[in-house]
């Protein structure tokens, strides 16, 4: 028998152990079984600890991890917890993103177009602006080619300019209330 070969017997007295008299190092099946039992026990303990205790344990474990293990933990956390500045339009199907944008008013759509080039391409889609124009019975007088983009948005802007609408004006009721508060004095 060679000096570095593991013993053929799995007798407990001849098994190699490290830091414990009951952790079998050279018998894979028993080692896996003991590991799973300890992992389950650790999970039960973790469930009973307070938030502060859990944080201390996690901090201690991360400090013991190698760089590659810390990167592994980081990837696992990113899978579980999405980034805070996640762009939903890149994760959702395009059709669903367009549907969400269809609920926005024209001013909000214009603001969305300033977020990124992808949002600009979504916010300037003719299918969004056509609905806004048709709501006011604003039709275009020609058939745009498939290569023309933003025709309906340009038409919407032109129609609004023709109506001279820039800001909501004060209602007649507000003007009457304002005039009612003014009194004439005698000099």
C-alpha positions as CSV (number, residue, x, y, z in Angstrom):
1,X,0.0,0.0,0.0
2,X,1.3,3.5,-0.9
3,X,1.8,6.0,1.8
4,X,-0.5,8.7,0.3
5,X,-3.4,6.4,-0.7
6,X,-6.5,6.7,1.4
7,X,-7.3,3.8,3.6
8,X,-9.7,1.3,2.0
9,X,-11.7,0.8,5.2
10,X,-14.3,3.3,6.3
11,X,-13.9,2.3,9.9
12,X,-14.3,5.4,12.1
13,X,-11.0,4.8,13.9
14,X,-9.0,4.9,10.6
15,X,-10.9,7.8,8.9
16,X,-9.1,11.1,8.6
17,X,-10.8,14.0,10.4
18,X,-9.9,17.6,10.6
19,X,-10.9,20.0,13.5
20,X,-13.5,17.5,14.6
21,X,-13.6,13.9,15.5
22,X,-16.7,13.3,13.4
23,X,-16.0,15.0,10.1
24,X,-14.9,12.4,7.6
25,X,-12.5,13.9,5.1
26,X,-11.7,10.9,2.9
27,X,-15.1,9.4,2.5
28,X,-17.1,11.6,0.1
29,X,-20.6,10.2,0.8
30,X,-20.3,10.6,4.6
31,X,-18.7,14.0,4.3
32,X,-21.6,15.2,2.1
33,X,-24.1,13.7,4.5
34,X,-22.5,15.5,7.5
35,X,-22.3,18.7,5.5
36,X,-26.0,18.7,4.6
37,X,-26.9,18.0,8.2
38,X,-24.8,20.9,9.4
39,X,-26.2,23.2,6.7
40,X,-29.7,22.4,7.7
41,X,-28.9,23.0,11.4
42,X,-27.2,26.3,10.5
43,X,-30.4,27.3,8.6
44,X,-32.5,26.6,11.6
45,X,-30.3,28.7,13.8
46,X,-30.2,31.5,11.2
47,X,-34.0,31.5,11.2
48,X,-34.1,32.1,15.0
49,X,-31.5,34.8,15.1
50,X,-32.4,38.5,15.2
51,X,-31.6,40.8,12.3
52,X,-28.6,42.2,14.1
53,X,-27.2,38.7,14.7
54,X,-27.8,37.7,11.1
55,X,-26.0,40.8,9.8
56,X,-23.0,40.0,12.1
57,X,-22.8,36.4,10.8
58,X,-23.1,37.5,7.2
59,X,-20.4,40.1,7.6
60,X,-18.1,37.5,9.2
61,X,-18.8,35.0,6.4
62,X,-18.1,37.6,3.7
63,X,-14.8,38.6,5.4
64,X,-13.7,35.0,5.3
65,X,-14.6,34.6,1.6
66,X,-12.1,34.8,-1.2
67,X,-12.5,37.4,-3.9
68,X,-14.1,34.8,-6.3
69,X,-16.5,33.7,-3.6
70,X,-17.4,37.4,-2.9
71,X,-18.0,37.9,-6.6
72,X,-20.2,34.8,-6.6
73,X,-22.2,36.3,-3.7
74,X,-22.6,39.5,-5.6
75,X,-23.9,37.8,-8.7
76,X,-26.4,35.8,-6.6
77,X,-27.6,39.0,-4.8
78,X,-28.0,40.8,-8.2
79,X,-30.2,37.9,-9.4
80,X,-32.4,38.2,-6.3
81,X,-32.5,42.0,-5.9
82,X,-32.8,44.0,-9.1
83,X,-30.7,47.1,-9.4
84,X,-32.4,50.2,-8.2
85,X,-32.0,52.1,-11.4
86,X,-33.2,49.3,-13.6
87,X,-34.8,50.4,-16.9
88,X,-38.0,48.4,-17.2
89,X,-38.2,49.0,-20.9
90,X,-35.1,46.9,-21.5
91,X,-36.6,44.0,-19.4
92,X,-40.2,44.0,-20.7
93,X,-41.2,43.1,-24.2
94,X,-41.3,46.1,-26.5
95,X,-45.1,45.8,-27.0
96,X,-45.7,46.0,-23.2
97,X,-43.4,49.1,-22.9
98,X,-45.3,50.8,-25.7
99,X,-48.6,49.9,-24.0
100,X,-47.4,51.5,-20.8
101,X,-46.3,54.6,-22.7
102,X,-49.7,54.9,-24.3
103,X,-51.1,56.0,-21.0
104,X,-48.9,59.1,-20.8
105,X,-50.0,62.5,-21.8
106,X,-48.0,64.3,-24.6
107,X,-45.9,66.4,-22.3
108,X,-44.9,63.3,-20.3
109,X,-44.0,61.5,-23.6
110,X,-41.8,64.4,-24.6
111,X,-40.0,64.2,-21.2
112,X,-39.6,60.4,-21.6
113,X,-37.9,61.0,-25.0
114,X,-35.1,62.8,-23.1
115,X,-34.3,59.8,-20.8
116,X,-32.3,57.8,-23.3
117,X,-32.1,57.0,-27.0
118,X,-34.2,53.8,-26.5
119,X,-36.9,55.8,-24.6
120,X,-36.8,58.4,-27.4
121,X,-37.4,55.7,-30.0
122,X,-40.4,54.4,-28.0
123,X,-41.8,57.8,-27.1
124,X,-41.8,59.1,-30.7
125,X,-43.6,56.1,-32.2
126,X,-46.3,57.0,-34.6
127,X,-48.7,54.5,-33.0
128,X,-48.6,56.5,-29.7
129,X,-49.0,59.9,-31.3
130,X,-51.6,58.9,-33.8
131,X,-54.0,58.0,-31.0
132,X,-53.4,61.4,-29.4
133,X,-54.2,63.1,-32.7
134,X,-57.2,61.0,-33.5
135,X,-58.7,61.8,-30.1
136,X,-59.0,65.4,-31.3
137,X,-60.0,64.4,-34.8
138,X,-56.7,65.7,-36.2
139,X,-55.9,63.7,-39.4
140,X,-52.9,64.0,-41.7
141,X,-53.7,64.8,-45.3
142,X,-51.2,62.4,-46.8
143,X,-50.1,58.7,-46.4
144,X,-46.6,58.6,-44.9
145,X,-44.2,56.1,-46.3
146,X,-43.0,53.3,-44.0
147,X,-39.6,55.0,-43.7
148,X,-41.0,58.3,-42.4
149,X,-40.8,58.4,-38.6
150,X,-42.5,60.8,-36.2
151,X,-45.1,62.1,-38.6
152,X,-47.9,62.0,-36.1
153,X,-45.9,63.7,-33.4
154,X,-45.0,66.5,-35.8
155,X,-48.6,66.8,-36.8
156,X,-49.7,66.9,-33.1
157,X,-47.2,69.7,-32.4
158,X,-48.3,71.6,-35.4
159,X,-52.0,71.4,-34.5
160,X,-51.3,72.5,-30.9
161,X,-49.3,75.5,-32.3
162,X,-52.2,76.4,-34.5
163,X,-54.5,76.4,-31.5
164,X,-52.1,78.7,-29.6
165,X,-52.2,76.4,-26.6
166,X,-49.1,76.8,-24.5
167,X,-50.4,76.9,-20.9
168,X,-53.8,76.3,-19.4
169,X,-55.6,79.6,-19.2
170,X,-57.5,80.8,-16.2
171,X,-61.2,79.7,-16.3
172,X,-64.0,82.3,-16.5
173,X,-65.0,81.4,-13.0
174,X,-61.5,82.2,-11.7
175,X,-61.6,85.5,-13.6
176,X,-65.0,86.4,-12.2
177,X,-63.8,85.6,-8.7
178,X,-60.8,87.8,-9.2
179,X,-62.9,90.7,-10.5
180,X,-65.4,90.3,-7.7
181,X,-62.7,91.0,-5.1
182,X,-61.8,94.3,-6.7
183,X,-63.8,97.2,-5.3
184,X,-63.9,100.8,-6.4
185,X,-63.1,103.5,-3.9
186,X,-64.3,107.1,-3.9
187,X,-61.6,109.8,-3.9
